[in-house]
């Protein structure tokens, strides 16, 4: 496929996506009108539309187009999985719905209601996903028949390069044809020859091979340190020939870090990061944090007032307990909690260190003598945690994330892998809260936090929030 054909295909894809969005919008509107029964469908279709409504619809479509582009739906999906593409579509439709909420609020659009938004999200998600899956199926059939192919060359003959080649060859529907491998003589070459893949050139002859053959992509599996000169020369050759070059991201053998390309002031960088804590999903998570925490503070106002009065009437000292905690990237902030202990509890901790029942740097005593009678109830019911909703509103915390630890506990950490939990914003609840809380060991707690970070998604947050409610009601692991 030529560059002109590729640009035309992308333009057609964008137009078809927008047509599906308009169709979903219209179908959702028609179904809502029919369900309400205030006017007939014929009457609705015959209604005149104001010019301002067309302008609002055009703005909504422009926003949807930008969101679809930002979610990566117009870049090459040849190497990505079906699951990854569907996930990107759902991210795009969810973000579009949130933008529709904003548009409805700004322009007072009466038809943008919760039932309409839910219906539009379901229809647009279903139609876009069906179209994308159908397109993938059609392209796969075309590629299997030998059309729309990409010819690939692989640099390096190490086991990782061979494994990549086997996966490429096994996925005929992706439309890749392997030309062979490029490498010089080295001790592992005899083992490579048993793989059955052809060695088509050494590095000295690579330039001539590129001049004489159709090569669309070059995948490099060379170790960066010892083969920097070869990598640099090949990258320069690919640039001169206009050939796409892929580098394996695991240059340093990192276990959990992911990679992304960045650009600053004309310079390009490769950045490593852990977890999916960026871009649109992070924006959606923040919007949900603000909305849900504000709503909970409003709904739970009677509980908050009752807890404050109970603390004031039963124990001398302040209503709230504020303590310095370790947050995102080890930033320090003051956490808000209802006071459940005597006013000088932190000063008494040194005398109780010998009674600490927890392993690791944290401090836990099941029957802590510093806890007041009302404080014991507040802890068991987790009501003492509710003021942290203010921390969520401020942006110091999230609803879901690793628990923020006191400075004293952080200074007791002795393994660097545990400190990765501080690379994301702390939260009120996480996997630890719904898997036993005080009943599990410190190392298990840290592993659960890292598991949450590595598997993070908005859906995981929803599942944790849903499991937190019964865990709190049962008082599981509260101390």
Helices and strands as residue ranges (DSSP letters): H 3-36, H 41-45, H 51-70, H 82-107, H 114-144, E 150-155, H 159-170, G 172-174, E 176-182, H 189-193, E 199-201, H 206-212, E 217-220, H 228-241, E 244-247, E 258-264, E 267-273, H 279-299, H 301-314, E 320-326, G 328-330, E 332-338, H 345-352, G 353-355, H 373-380, G 383-385, H 388-394, E 398-400, E 405-406, H 407-410, G 416-423, E 427-429, G 437-439, H 442-454, H 458-474
